[in-house]
Amino acid sequence: MRSKFEFHCTECGKYFDFTLNTALSGNYRVHCPNCGHIHYRMLKCGAITETRFDRNDDGILVEDIRPMKSSCRDFQKEKEIDLASTAPGFVHRLWSEIFSARA
């Protein structure tokens, strides 16, 4: 199963998206598409852990990920809207603006 993640590169300050195969536990290398900085991550039971590995680790490299340059941006994406509680969210405001203009 592949899941989408967002990273912030500490070297260049850009944000970028990529997908990980969360079904496979192990070491992953994620290359920043802007500056090429490598982010070393370890996945365990479908979640990214706080444990980092480095190029000297004996662990098996599961995947070497190189996202597309077009996934880079200067700002963090907005959090997804929980459709179960849209009243205070964007969808409710948009709905109110559209229908209040018609009334």
C-alpha positions in Angstrom: 0.0 0.0 0.0 1.4 3.4 -1.0 0.7 6.5 1.2 1.5 10.1 0.4 3.7 12.1 2.7 4.9 15.7 2.9 8.5 16.6 3.9 10.2 19.8 4.8 13.9 19.9 3.6 16.1 21.4 6.3 18.8 22.3 3.7 16.8 24.5 1.3 13.6 25.1 3.3 11.2 23.7 0.6 8.3 21.4 1.1 7.7 18.4 -1.2 5.4 15.4 -1.6 6.2 11.8 -2.2 4.7 8.3 -1.8 6.1 5.5 0.3 5.2 1.8 0.2 4.0 1.5 3.8 3.6 -2.2 3.6 7.4 -2.7 3.7 9.3 -1.9 6.9 12.9 -0.8 6.6 15.2 2.0 5.5 14.2 4.6 2.9 16.2 7.4 1.3 14.2 10.4 0.2 16.0 12.9 -2.0 14.9 16.5 -2.0 13.9 17.4 -5.6 15.1 21.0 -5.1 18.6 20.7 -3.7 19.3 16.9 -3.7 19.6 16.6 0.1 19.0 13.1 1.3 16.6 12.4 4.1 17.2 9.0 5.7 14.0 7.5 7.2 13.0 4.2 8.8 9.5 2.8 8.4 8.1 0.3 10.9 4.6 -1.2 10.8 3.5 1.4 8.2 4.6 4.5 10.1 7.7 6.7 9.8 9.7 6.3 13.1 11.8 8.8 14.9 14.8 6.5 14.3 17.0 7.7 11.5 19.5 5.5 9.7 22.6 6.7 7.9 24.5 5.5 4.9 26.7 3.4 7.1 23.8 1.3 8.6 23.8 -2.4 7.8 20.0 -2.4 7.3 18.4 -3.1 4.0 17.5 -0.2 1.8 13.9 -0.7 0.8 13.5 2.2 -1.5 15.5 5.1 -2.9 12.9 7.8 -3.6 13.5 10.7 -6.0 10.3 12.9 -6.1 9.6 15.1 -9.2 10.8 18.7 -9.1 7.2 19.8 -9.6 6.3 18.5 -6.1 8.4 21.4 -4.5 6.8 24.5 -3.0 7.7 27.2 -0.6 4.9 26.6 1.8 3.3 23.7 3.7 0.0 22.4 2.4 -3.1 23.1 4.4 -4.3 20.3 6.5 -7.0 18.2 4.9 -10.6 19.0 5.8 -12.4 16.5 8.0 -15.7 16.1 6.2 -17.3 14.8 9.3 -16.9 18.2 11.0 -17.1 20.7 8.1 -19.2 23.3 10.0 -16.2 25.4 11.1 -14.2 24.5 8.0 -13.7 25.7 4.5 -16.6 23.8 2.9 -19.1 25.4 5.2 -17.7 28.9 4.6 -17.8 28.3 0.8 -21.3 27.0 1.0 -22.4 30.0 3.1 -20.8 32.5 0.6 -22.5 30.9 -2.4 -25.9 30.6 -1.0 -26.0 33.8 1.0 -25.3 35.7 -2.3 -28.3 34.0 -3.9 -30.7 34.8 -1.0 
